Amino acid sequence: MHMPPPHSADTKPNTGRRATNVSLNRDHLAEARELGINISQACERGLTAAIAEKRTQRWLAENREAMDSYNRYVDENGLPLENLRLF
């Protein structure tokens, strides 16, 4: 009976990680290696930051109308419960 391998060749077992190819600036790659930077971790941090930035941009775009509407309301009527502020 032939059993398949416990994980595919492009993933590590139980880590949720997948091998991929990226193209990097040759000079940056050489310097990173010279400095002992873990390339995978550095790429993942950069990708995580890029994802967060794009999600923020998307959220702002999707909610722009509601934010503009609320800002117009505040401009016209003041802040809700403003009369209860102690400062």
DSSP file (Angstrom, degrees, kcal/mol; ACC not computed):
  #  RESIDUE AA STRUCTURE BP1 BP2  ACC     N-H-->O    O-->H-N    N-H-->O    O-->H-N    TCO  KAPPA ALPHA  PHI   PSI    X-CA   Y-CA   Z-CA
    1    1 A M              0   0    0      0, 0.0     2,-0.5     0, 0.0     0, 0.0   0.000 360.0 360.0 360.0 128.3    0.0    0.0    0.0
    2    2 A H        -     0   0    0      0, 0.0     0, 0.0     0, 0.0     0, 0.0  -0.763 360.0-161.3 -90.5 125.6    1.4    3.4   -1.0
    3    3 A M        -     0   0    0     -2,-0.5     0, 0.0     1,-0.0     0, 0.0  -0.884  18.5-122.7-105.8 136.0    1.1    6.2    1.6
    4    4 A P        -     0   0    0      0, 0.0     4,-0.0     0, 0.0    -1,-0.0  -0.374  41.7 -89.1 -69.6 155.5    1.4    9.8    0.6
    5    5 A P        -     0   0    0      0, 0.0     3,-0.0     0, 0.0     4,-0.0  -0.273  37.2-113.1 -61.9 154.6    4.0   11.8    2.4
    6    6 A P  S    S+     0   0    0      0, 0.0     2,-0.3     0, 0.0     0, 0.0   0.700  97.7  12.7 -66.3 -17.7    2.8   13.5    5.6
    7    7 A H  S    S-     0   0    0      6,-0.1     5,-0.0     4,-0.0     2,-0.0  -0.986  87.5 -99.5-152.7 155.2    3.2   17.0    4.0
    8    8 A S    >   -     0   0    0     -2,-0.3     3,-1.3     1,-0.1     0, 0.0  -0.265  38.7-107.5 -73.1 166.3    3.8   18.3    0.6
    9    9 A A  T 3  S+     0   0    0      1,-0.3    -1,-0.1     3,-0.0    10,-0.0   0.714 115.5  53.8 -67.9 -21.3    7.2   19.4   -0.5
   10   10 A D  T 3  S+     0   0    0      8,-0.1     9,-3.1     2,-0.0     2,-0.3   0.324 103.8  60.2-101.2  10.3    6.4   23.1   -0.4
   11   11 A T  B <  S-A   18   0A   0     -3,-1.3     7,-0.2     7,-0.2    -4,-0.0  -0.961  72.8-130.6-132.3 154.2    5.1   23.2    3.2
   12   12 A K    >>  -     0   0    0      5,-0.8     3,-1.3    -2,-0.3     4,-0.6  -0.824  44.4 -96.9 -96.4 142.2    6.6   22.5    6.6
   13   13 A P  T 34 S-     0   0    0      0, 0.0    -6,-0.1     0, 0.0    -1,-0.1  -0.332  96.5  -7.1 -63.2 136.4    4.4   20.2    8.8
   14   14 A N  T 34 S+     0   0    0      1,-0.1    -7,-0.0    -2,-0.0    -3,-0.0   0.597 108.5  95.9  61.6  17.0    2.2   22.0   11.3
   15   15 A T  T <4 S-     0   0    0     -3,-1.3    -1,-0.1     2,-0.2     3,-0.1   0.627  81.7-132.4-109.2 -16.4    3.6   25.5   10.7
   16   16 A G     <  +     0   0    0     -4,-0.6     2,-0.3     1,-0.3    -2,-0.0   0.671  64.6 131.7  72.2  14.9    1.1   26.9    8.3
   17   17 A R        -     0   0    0     -5,-0.4    -5,-0.8    -4,-0.0     2,-0.4  -0.693  40.5-162.8-102.6 153.5    4.1   28.1    6.3
   18   18 A R  B     -A   11   0A   0     -2,-0.3    -7,-0.2    -7,-0.2     2,-0.1  -0.999  21.5-120.6-137.8 133.2    4.6   27.6    2.5
   19   19 A A        +     0   0    0     -9,-3.1     2,-0.3    -2,-0.4    -9,-0.0  -0.449  40.8 168.2 -68.7 142.7    7.8   27.9    0.6
   20   20 A T        -     0   0    0     -2,-0.1     2,-0.4     2,-0.0    -2,-0.0  -0.959  32.5-116.4-149.8 164.5    7.8   30.5   -2.1
   21   21 A N        +     0   0    0     -2,-0.3     2,-0.3     2,-0.0    -2,-0.0  -0.896  30.1 179.2-107.3 137.4   10.1   32.3   -4.5
   22   22 A V        -     0   0    0     -2,-0.4     2,-0.6     2,-0.0    -2,-0.0  -0.966  25.1-131.1-132.1 151.7   10.7   36.1   -4.3
   23   23 A S        -     0   0    0     -2,-0.3     2,-0.3     0, 0.0    -2,-0.0  -0.915  32.0-178.6-103.2 125.8   13.0   38.3   -6.3
   24   24 A L        -     0   0    0     -2,-0.6     2,-0.2     2,-0.0    -2,-0.0  -0.882  38.7 -88.0-125.0 153.7   15.1   40.6   -4.2
   25   25 A N     >  -     0   0    0     -2,-0.3     4,-2.6     1,-0.1     5,-0.2  -0.414  37.8-135.7 -57.8 127.6   17.6   43.4   -4.9
   26   26 A R  H  > S+     0   0    0      1,-0.2     4,-2.3     2,-0.2     5,-0.2   0.880 101.8  48.2 -58.3 -43.5   20.9   41.6   -5.2
   27   27 A D  H  > S+     0   0    0      2,-0.2     4,-2.4     1,-0.2    -1,-0.2   0.904 112.3  48.7 -67.0 -41.2   22.8   44.2   -3.1
   28   28 A H  H  > S+     0   0    0      2,-0.2     4,-2.7     1,-0.2    -2,-0.2   0.912 111.4  50.4 -63.5 -41.9   20.2   44.2   -0.3
   29   29 A L  H  X S+     0   0    0     -4,-2.6     4,-2.3     2,-0.2    -2,-0.2   0.920 111.0  48.2 -62.5 -44.7   20.2   40.4   -0.2
   30   30 A A  H  X S+     0   0    0     -4,-2.3     4,-2.4    -5,-0.2    -1,-0.2   0.925 113.8  46.6 -62.9 -44.4   24.0   40.2    0.0
   31   31 A E  H  X S+     0   0    0     -4,-2.4     4,-2.1     2,-0.2    -2,-0.2   0.904 110.8  52.5 -66.2 -40.3   24.1   42.8    2.8
   32   32 A A  H  <>S+     0   0    0     -4,-2.7     5,-2.8     1,-0.2     4,-0.5   0.923 111.2  46.7 -61.0 -43.6   21.3   41.1    4.7
   33   33 A R  H ><5S+     0   0    0     -4,-2.3     3,-1.1     1,-0.2    -1,-0.2   0.915 110.6  52.6 -63.6 -42.3   23.2   37.8    4.6
   34   34 A E  H 3<5S+     0   0    0     -4,-2.4    -1,-0.2     1,-0.3    -2,-0.2   0.854 111.2  47.6 -61.3 -34.9   26.4   39.6    5.7
   35   35 A L  T 3<5S-     0   0    0     -4,-2.1    -1,-0.3    -5,-0.2    -2,-0.2   0.466 116.3-114.7 -87.0  -1.6   24.5   41.0    8.6
   36   36 A G  T < 5 +     0   0    0     -3,-1.1     2,-0.3    -4,-0.5    -3,-0.2   0.761  56.1 163.7  76.6  25.0   22.9   37.7    9.6
   37   37 A I      < -     0   0    0     -5,-2.8     2,-0.9    -6,-0.2    -1,-0.2  -0.605  43.5-123.2 -78.4 133.1   19.4   38.8    8.8
   38   38 A N     >  -     0   0    0     -2,-0.3     4,-2.5     1,-0.2     5,-0.2  -0.680  22.4-158.5 -75.6 110.1   16.9   36.0    8.5
   39   39 A I  H  > S+     0   0    0     -2,-0.9     4,-2.7     1,-0.2     5,-0.2   0.892  87.4  51.2 -61.9 -43.6   15.5   36.7    5.0
   40   40 A S  H  > S+     0   0    0      1,-0.2     4,-2.4     2,-0.2    -1,-0.2   0.926 112.6  45.6 -61.7 -45.3   12.3   34.8    5.5
   41   41 A Q  H  > S+     0   0    0      2,-0.2     4,-2.5     1,-0.2    -2,-0.2   0.909 113.5  49.4 -65.7 -41.3   11.5   36.6    8.7
   42   42 A A  H  X S+     0   0    0     -4,-2.5     4,-2.2     2,-0.2    -2,-0.2   0.918 112.6  47.5 -64.3 -43.1   12.3   40.0    7.3
   43   43 A C  H  X S+     0   0    0     -4,-2.7     4,-2.7    -5,-0.2    -1,-0.2   0.909 111.7  50.8 -63.7 -41.3   10.2   39.3    4.2
   44   44 A E  H  X S+     0   0    0     -4,-2.4     4,-2.7    -5,-0.2    -2,-0.2   0.903 109.3  50.2 -65.7 -40.2    7.3   38.1    6.4
   45   45 A R  H  X S+     0   0    0     -4,-2.5     4,-2.2     2,-0.2    -1,-0.2   0.927 113.0  47.0 -61.8 -43.8    7.5   41.3    8.6
   46   46 A G  H  X S+     0   0    0     -4,-2.2     4,-2.3     2,-0.2    -2,-0.2   0.904 113.1  48.3 -64.3 -40.8    7.5   43.5    5.5
   47   47 A L  H  X S+     0   0    0     -4,-2.7     4,-2.5     2,-0.2    -2,-0.2   0.897 110.0  52.2 -66.2 -40.7    4.5   41.5    4.0
   48   48 A T  H  X S+     0   0    0     -4,-2.7     4,-2.2     2,-0.2    -2,-0.2   0.913 111.2  47.3 -60.9 -43.2    2.6   41.7    7.3
   49   49 A A  H  X S+     0   0    0     -4,-2.2     4,-2.3     2,-0.2    -2,-0.2   0.903 111.7  50.2 -65.1 -41.6    3.1   45.5    7.3
   50   50 A A  H  X S+     0   0    0     -4,-2.3     4,-2.3     2,-0.2    -2,-0.2   0.887 110.3  50.2 -65.0 -38.9    2.1   45.8    3.7
   51   51 A I  H  X S+     0   0    0     -4,-2.5     4,-2.6     2,-0.2    -2,-0.2   0.928 110.8  49.1 -63.8 -45.5   -1.1   43.8    4.4
   52   52 A A  H  X S+     0   0    0     -4,-2.2     4,-2.2     1,-0.2    -2,-0.2   0.907 111.4  49.9 -61.4 -42.1   -2.0   45.9    7.4
   53   53 A E  H  X S+     0   0    0     -4,-2.3     4,-2.5     2,-0.2    -1,-0.2   0.927 112.4  46.3 -63.1 -45.6   -1.5   49.1    5.3
   54   54 A K  H  X S+     0   0    0     -4,-2.3     4,-2.7     2,-0.2    -2,-0.2   0.886 111.2  52.3 -65.9 -38.5   -3.7   47.8    2.5
   55   55 A R  H  X S+     0   0    0     -4,-2.6     4,-2.8     2,-0.2    -1,-0.2   0.911 110.4  48.9 -63.3 -40.7   -6.4   46.7    4.9
   56   56 A T  H  X S+     0   0    0     -4,-2.2     4,-2.8     2,-0.2    -2,-0.2   0.936 111.9  48.3 -62.6 -47.1   -6.4   50.2    6.5
   57   57 A Q  H  X S+     0   0    0     -4,-2.5     4,-2.3     1,-0.2    -2,-0.2   0.913 113.0  48.2 -59.5 -43.2   -6.6   51.8    3.1
   58   58 A R  H  X S+     0   0    0     -4,-2.7     4,-2.8     2,-0.2    -2,-0.2   0.926 111.8  49.1 -64.1 -44.9   -9.5   49.5    2.1
   59   59 A W  H  X S+     0   0    0     -4,-2.8     4,-1.8     1,-0.2    -2,-0.2   0.927 111.6  49.2 -61.3 -44.9  -11.3   50.1    5.3
   60   60 A L  H  X S+     0   0    0     -4,-2.8     4,-0.6     1,-0.2    -1,-0.2   0.910 113.3  46.7 -60.7 -42.6  -10.9   53.9    5.0
   61   61 A A  H >< S+     0   0    0     -4,-2.3     3,-0.7     1,-0.2     4,-0.4   0.917 113.6  47.9 -65.4 -42.9  -12.2   53.8    1.4
   62   62 A E  H 3< S+     0   0    0     -4,-2.8    -1,-0.2     1,-0.2    -2,-0.2   0.774 121.0  36.9 -69.2 -25.8  -15.1   51.5    2.3
   63   63 A N  H 3X S+     0   0    0     -4,-1.8     4,-2.4    -5,-0.2    -1,-0.2   0.304  84.0 104.5-110.1   7.1  -16.1   53.7    5.2
   64   64 A R  H <X S+     0   0    0     -3,-0.7     4,-2.8    -4,-0.6     5,-0.2   0.899  80.3  51.8 -56.5 -44.6  -15.3   57.2    3.7
   65   65 A E  H  > S+     0   0    0     -4,-0.4     4,-2.3     1,-0.2    -1,-0.2   0.916 111.2  46.6 -61.8 -44.1  -19.0   58.0    3.2
   66   66 A A  H  > S+     0   0    0      2,-0.2     4,-2.4     1,-0.2    -1,-0.2   0.908 113.8  48.2 -66.2 -41.4  -20.0   57.2    6.8
   67   67 A M  H  X S+     0   0    0     -4,-2.4     4,-2.6     2,-0.2    -2,-0.2   0.918 112.4  48.6 -65.0 -42.8  -17.0   59.2    8.2
   68   68 A D  H  X S+     0   0    0     -4,-2.8     4,-2.2    -5,-0.2    -2,-0.2   0.904 111.4  50.7 -62.6 -40.9  -17.8   62.2    6.0
   69   69 A S  H  X S+     0   0    0     -4,-2.3     4,-2.2    -5,-0.2    -2,-0.2   0.926 111.7  46.6 -63.1 -45.8  -21.5   62.0    7.0
   70   70 A Y  H  X S+     0   0    0     -4,-2.4     4,-2.6     1,-0.2    -2,-0.2   0.910 111.1  52.0 -64.1 -42.2  -20.6   61.9   10.7
   71   71 A N  H  X S+     0   0    0     -4,-2.6     4,-2.5     1,-0.2    -1,-0.2   0.892 109.2  50.2 -62.1 -39.1  -18.1   64.8   10.3
   72   72 A R  H  X S+     0   0    0     -4,-2.2     4,-2.3     2,-0.2    -1,-0.2   0.918 109.8  51.6 -62.6 -42.6  -20.8   66.9    8.6
   73   73 A Y  H  X S+     0   0    0     -4,-2.2     4,-3.0     1,-0.2     5,-0.4   0.935 111.3  46.4 -59.1 -47.2  -23.2   66.1   11.4
   74   74 A V  H  X S+     0   0    0     -4,-2.6     4,-2.5     1,-0.2    -1,-0.2   0.899 111.2  52.5 -63.6 -41.4  -20.6   67.2   14.0
   75   75 A D  H  < S+     0   0    0     -4,-2.5    -1,-0.2    -5,-0.2    -2,-0.2   0.893 118.8  36.2 -59.9 -39.6  -19.9   70.4   12.0
   76   76 A E  H  < S+     0   0    0     -4,-2.3    -2,-0.2    -5,-0.2    -1,-0.2   0.816 135.3  19.2 -83.7 -32.6  -23.6   71.2   11.9
   77   77 A N  H  < S-     0   0    0     -4,-3.0    -3,-0.2     1,-0.2    -2,-0.2   0.480  98.4-124.0-120.9  -6.2  -24.7   70.0   15.4
   78   78 A G     <  -     0   0    0     -4,-2.5    -1,-0.2    -5,-0.4    -2,-0.1  -0.187  54.0 -36.9  80.2 177.3  -21.6   69.7   17.5
   79   79 A L    >   -     0   0    0      1,-0.1     3,-1.8    -4,-0.1     4,-0.2  -0.496  69.2-104.1 -74.4 140.6  -20.5   66.6   19.4
   80   80 A P  T 3  S+     0   0    0      0, 0.0    -1,-0.1     0, 0.0    -2,-0.0  -0.408 106.9   9.2 -60.7 140.1  -23.1   64.4   20.9
   81   81 A L  T >  S+     0   0    0      1,-0.1     3,-1.9    -2,-0.1     4,-0.3   0.643  84.8 140.0  64.0  16.8  -23.3   64.9   24.6
   82   82 A E  G X   +     0   0    0     -3,-1.8     3,-1.6     1,-0.3    -1,-0.1   0.837  63.3  64.1 -58.8 -32.9  -20.9   67.9   24.4
   83   83 A N  G 3  S+     0   0    0      1,-0.3    -1,-0.3    -4,-0.2    -2,-0.1   0.632  96.8  57.9 -68.4 -11.8  -23.0   69.7   27.0
   84   84 A L  G <  S+     0   0    0     -3,-1.9    -1,-0.3     2,-0.0    -2,-0.2   0.496  79.1 115.0 -94.2  -5.2  -22.0   67.0   29.5
   85   85 A R    <   -     0   0    0     -3,-1.6    -4,-0.0    -4,-0.3    -3,-0.0  -0.393  54.9-154.6 -68.0 142.1  -18.3   67.6   29.2
   86   86 A L              0   0    0      1,-0.1    -1,-0.1    -2,-0.1    -3,-0.0   0.343 360.0 360.0 -98.7   4.6  -16.5   68.9   32.3
   87   87 A F              0   0    0      0, 0.0    -1,-0.1     0, 0.0    -2,-0.1   0.355 360.0 360.0-126.4 360.0  -13.6   70.6   30.4
